[in-house]
Structure formats: structure tokens, C-alpha cells
Amino acid sequence: MNTSHASPPLAVLWDFGGVILSSPFEAFNRYESEAGLPKDFIRGLNARNPDTNAWAKMERSEVTLDGFVDLFQEEARQHGHTLDGWRILQSLSGDIRPQMVEALRRCKAAFRVACITNNMKSGDGPGMARSADKAAAIADIMTLFEHVVESSRLGWRKPDPRIYRHACDLLGVPPEHCIYLDDLGINLKPARAMGMRTIKVGDPDIAIAELEAMVRIPLRG
């Protein structure tokens, strides 16, 4: 039995989009509604051939922005619909969740903290912000992390186990002493297999309550 889970962790690892920021899936659904696309069509495209599709290639920096748009639009056409790939890119940066930022600040005071993000070289910085003001706000949040592990820089993307191992190595903390938060179950599975405790983030307030129970310090004002 792994008794390390009976004690507080040494490190808390965070996804960015869908955790610190609201999920891009919400923006995708709004665009689908406006464009007359089936609900979750964009998310479904991203899930097909998840290691070789346009999305995967972009997050590993294997294609340019123009290349991504062409590939993604062609994937949509192959599945019976037309969409604007540039509009999809503009939907990537969600809204900042202040309660998550506060939880991150409080964790930073007690534990090692790092970010593991699948991102694209679009927008400004790791959070892919589309405006200068938002980019500045996200840059401030990024300074809270000791390390920001970006798929677009490494050429590895979640759920590749190497990206989680890399984050642990940077912190010098073994996986079994880490907690990892992500909004996608597929990205939590390898972290859990390594021995991390994991939290799937849907409602941010519920996720923060789960994290509080694990870290045993108050995370809300």
C-alpha cells in the first residue's frame, strides 16, 4: 500500500487552460452554435487520431499556424462540415478564474508548484492570450510557477508520460509526492499511473475543495 497519500504532498502541478483559465471547450461550443455546427464537433475532431491530427502536430510545434488552419479545416471537411480554423485559434485562451489563482498562490506558499500545459505558439505566451491586457495578466500568473512545462517548446504533449516526468525532474520531487490538476481525464491517467494524486477539474470550486482536502491548508479567502 502506498502510504505517501496519507500525508500532504511536496508539489502541486497544474494544467493551465481549463484549470487556471476557463475551458476552451466553452468557447468552441459558442462558435459551434453560431456556425451551425453539431455540438462538440470541434472537440470530437481533436479526439480523432489524437497523436497525429492537426491539433497534436500544432501542440508539438510540428506545423505553423497557417499549416494548422489548413489541416484542421480539411479534417472538418472530411467529416462533413466547414469551419474557420483561425476562429478556433482565437477561442483558445479562456477567462482567468480568480479563485484558482488564489488557490495557486496559497499552494505556492507551502509546496513546490509547476505548470504542465499543452499549448500552441499562437497568441502571446504560454497562456495563448489574444490581447495585450490579458497577456499581461496571464504573465503575472505564470510567475507564480517555479517551472512552466510547455508542449510547444518540448515537442512532447500530454498524455505522453515524458512531459510529466520532465516536470517532476525539474522540481526534484518524485511523482508519488505530487498532486496534478487537469480538466481532461485522458491527461490525468498517466499522472495517476506514475503515482500522482489527481483532480479532474470541472467546476473550479469543487476542484478547490478536493485540493484543500489533500493539501490540508485553506485555499480560499
C-alpha positions as CSV (number, residue, x, y, z in Angstrom):
1,M,0.0,0.0,0.0
2,N,1.3,3.5,-0.9
3,T,1.2,5.4,2.4
4,S,2.5,8.6,0.8
5,H,-1.1,9.6,0.1
6,A,-1.8,9.7,3.8
7,S,0.3,12.8,4.1
8,P,0.4,16.2,2.3
9,P,2.2,16.4,-1.0
10,L,5.5,18.1,-1.7
11,A,4.4,19.6,-5.0
12,V,1.2,20.6,-6.8
13,L,1.2,20.5,-10.6
14,W,-1.4,22.4,-12.6
15,D,-2.7,22.3,-16.1
16,F,-3.5,25.9,-17.4
17,G,-6.3,26.0,-19.9
18,G,-9.4,24.5,-18.3
19,V,-7.9,24.8,-14.8
20,I,-6.4,28.3,-14.2
21,L,-8.4,29.5,-17.2
22,S,-11.9,28.5,-18.2
23,S,-12.1,25.7,-20.6
24,P,-11.7,26.5,-24.4
25,F,-14.5,23.9,-24.9
26,E,-17.0,26.5,-23.7
27,A,-15.8,28.9,-26.5
28,F,-15.8,26.0,-29.0
29,N,-19.5,25.4,-28.1
30,R,-20.4,29.0,-28.6
31,Y,-18.7,29.0,-32.1
32,E,-20.5,25.8,-33.0
33,S,-23.8,27.3,-32.1
34,E,-23.0,30.5,-34.2
35,A,-21.8,28.5,-37.1
36,G,-24.5,25.8,-37.1
37,L,-22.1,23.0,-36.3
38,P,-23.1,20.0,-34.2
39,K,-22.4,20.5,-30.5
40,D,-18.9,19.2,-29.5
41,F,-17.9,18.7,-33.2
42,I,-14.6,20.6,-32.6
43,R,-13.8,18.6,-29.5
44,G,-14.6,15.4,-31.5
45,L,-12.2,16.4,-34.2
46,N,-9.5,16.9,-31.6
47,A,-10.1,13.4,-30.2
48,R,-9.8,11.6,-33.6
49,N,-6.2,10.4,-34.3
50,P,-5.1,12.2,-31.2
51,D,-1.4,11.6,-31.7
52,T,-1.3,12.6,-35.4
53,N,-4.1,15.1,-36.1
54,A,-3.6,18.8,-36.7
55,W,-4.1,19.6,-33.0
56,A,-1.4,17.2,-31.9
57,K,1.0,18.5,-34.6
58,M,0.4,22.1,-33.5
59,E,1.0,21.4,-29.8
60,R,4.3,19.8,-30.7
61,S,5.2,22.7,-32.9
62,E,5.4,20.4,-36.0
63,V,3.3,22.8,-38.1
64,T,2.9,26.5,-38.5
65,L,-0.3,28.4,-37.6
66,D,-1.2,28.5,-41.3
67,G,-0.4,24.8,-41.6
68,F,-2.6,24.0,-38.6
69,V,-5.5,26.0,-40.1
70,D,-5.3,24.2,-43.4
71,L,-5.0,20.8,-41.8
72,F,-7.8,21.4,-39.3
73,Q,-10.2,22.8,-41.9
74,E,-9.5,19.8,-44.1
75,E,-10.2,17.4,-41.2
76,A,-13.5,19.2,-40.6
77,R,-14.4,18.9,-44.4
78,Q,-13.6,15.1,-44.2
79,H,-16.2,14.8,-41.5
80,G,-18.8,16.8,-43.4
81,H,-18.6,20.4,-42.1
82,T,-16.8,23.7,-42.8
83,L,-15.3,25.8,-40.1
84,D,-12.9,28.7,-39.7
85,G,-9.6,27.4,-38.3
86,W,-8.5,30.9,-37.3
87,R,-11.6,31.4,-35.3
88,I,-10.7,28.2,-33.4
89,L,-7.3,29.6,-32.5
90,Q,-8.9,32.7,-31.2
91,S,-11.0,30.6,-28.9
92,L,-8.1,29.0,-27.1
93,S,-7.4,31.4,-24.3
94,G,-10.2,31.2,-21.7
95,D,-11.1,33.6,-18.9
96,I,-8.9,33.8,-15.8
97,R,-10.5,32.0,-12.8
98,P,-9.6,34.2,-9.8
99,Q,-10.4,31.6,-7.2
100,M,-7.9,29.2,-8.9
101,V,-5.2,31.8,-8.9
102,E,-5.8,32.4,-5.2
103,A,-5.5,28.6,-4.6
104,L,-2.3,28.6,-6.6
105,R,-0.9,31.5,-4.6
106,R,-1.6,29.7,-1.3
107,C,-0.2,26.4,-2.6
108,K,3.0,28.2,-3.6
109,A,3.5,29.4,-0.1
110,A,3.5,25.8,1.2
111,F,4.6,23.5,-1.7
112,R,6.5,23.3,-4.9
113,V,4.4,24.4,-7.9
114,A,4.7,23.9,-11.6
115,C,2.5,24.1,-14.7
116,I,2.2,21.4,-17.4
117,T,0.4,22.8,-20.5
118,N,-0.4,21.6,-23.9
119,N,-0.2,24.8,-25.9
120,M,0.4,26.2,-29.3
121,K,2.7,29.0,-30.5
122,S,-0.3,31.3,-31.0
123,G,-1.2,34.4,-29.1
124,D,1.1,35.8,-26.5
125,G,3.0,33.5,-24.1
126,P,2.1,30.1,-22.6
127,G,-1.5,31.1,-22.0
128,M,-2.0,31.9,-25.7
129,A,-3.7,35.3,-24.8
130,R,-5.3,37.2,-27.7
131,S,-5.0,40.7,-26.1
132,A,-2.2,42.7,-24.5
133,D,-4.1,43.2,-21.3
134,K,-4.9,39.5,-20.9
135,A,-1.3,38.5,-21.9
136,A,0.0,40.8,-19.1
137,A,-2.5,39.2,-16.5
138,I,-1.5,35.7,-17.6
139,A,2.2,36.6,-17.5
140,D,1.7,37.6,-13.8
141,I,0.1,34.3,-13.1
142,M,2.9,32.4,-14.8
143,T,5.4,34.0,-12.5
144,L,3.8,32.1,-9.6
145,F,5.0,28.8,-11.1
146,E,8.6,27.6,-10.4
147,H,8.5,25.9,-13.9
148,V,6.2,26.1,-16.9
149,V,6.4,23.0,-19.0
150,E,5.1,23.7,-22.5
151,S,4.3,21.1,-25.1
152,S,5.1,23.6,-27.9
153,R,8.7,24.0,-26.6
154,L,9.4,20.4,-25.6
155,G,7.8,18.6,-28.6
156,W,6.0,16.3,-26.1
157,R,2.4,16.7,-25.2
158,K,0.1,15.3,-22.6
159,P,-0.7,12.4,-22.2
160,D,2.9,11.5,-23.2
161,P,4.4,10.3,-19.8
162,R,7.7,12.1,-20.6
163,I,6.2,15.5,-20.1
164,Y,5.0,14.7,-16.5
165,R,8.4,13.0,-15.7
166,H,10.1,16.2,-17.0
167,A,8.1,18.4,-14.7
168,C,8.9,16.1,-11.7
169,D,12.6,16.1,-12.6
170,L,12.7,19.9,-12.8
171,L,11.2,20.2,-9.3
172,G,13.2,17.3,-7.9
173,V,10.0,15.7,-6.5
174,P,9.0,12.1,-7.2
175,P,5.5,11.6,-8.8
176,E,4.1,9.9,-5.7
177,H,4.6,13.1,-3.8
178,C,2.7,15.2,-6.3
179,I,-0.9,16.3,-6.9
180,Y,-1.9,17.0,-10.5
181,L,-5.0,19.0,-11.7
182,D,-6.3,18.8,-15.3
183,D,-9.7,19.2,-16.9
184,L,-9.2,16.1,-19.2
185,G,-9.3,12.6,-17.9
186,I,-7.0,11.4,-20.7
187,N,-4.3,13.7,-19.3
188,L,-4.8,12.5,-15.7
189,K,-4.5,8.8,-16.4
190,P,-0.7,8.7,-17.0
191,A,-0.1,11.0,-14.0
192,R,-2.1,8.6,-11.8
193,A,-0.2,5.6,-13.3
194,M,3.0,7.3,-12.1
195,G,1.7,7.6,-8.6
196,M,0.4,11.1,-8.5
197,R,-2.9,12.0,-6.8
198,T,-5.1,13.6,-9.4
199,I,-8.1,16.0,-9.5
200,K,-10.3,16.3,-12.6
201,V,-11.4,20.0,-12.8
202,G,-14.9,20.7,-14.0
203,D,-16.5,23.1,-11.5
204,P,-13.4,25.0,-10.2
205,D,-14.9,25.5,-6.7
206,I,-15.5,21.7,-6.3
207,A,-11.9,21.1,-7.5
208,I,-10.5,23.6,-5.0
209,A,-12.4,21.8,-2.2
210,E,-10.9,18.5,-3.3
211,L,-7.4,20.0,-3.3
212,E,-7.9,21.6,0.1
213,A,-8.7,18.1,1.5
214,M,-5.4,16.8,0.1
215,V,-3.1,19.6,1.0
216,R,-4.7,20.4,4.4
217,I,-4.4,24.1,4.2
218,P,-7.1,26.7,3.4
219,L,-7.1,27.7,-0.3
220,R,-9.9,30.2,-0.3
221,G,-10.2,33.7,1.1
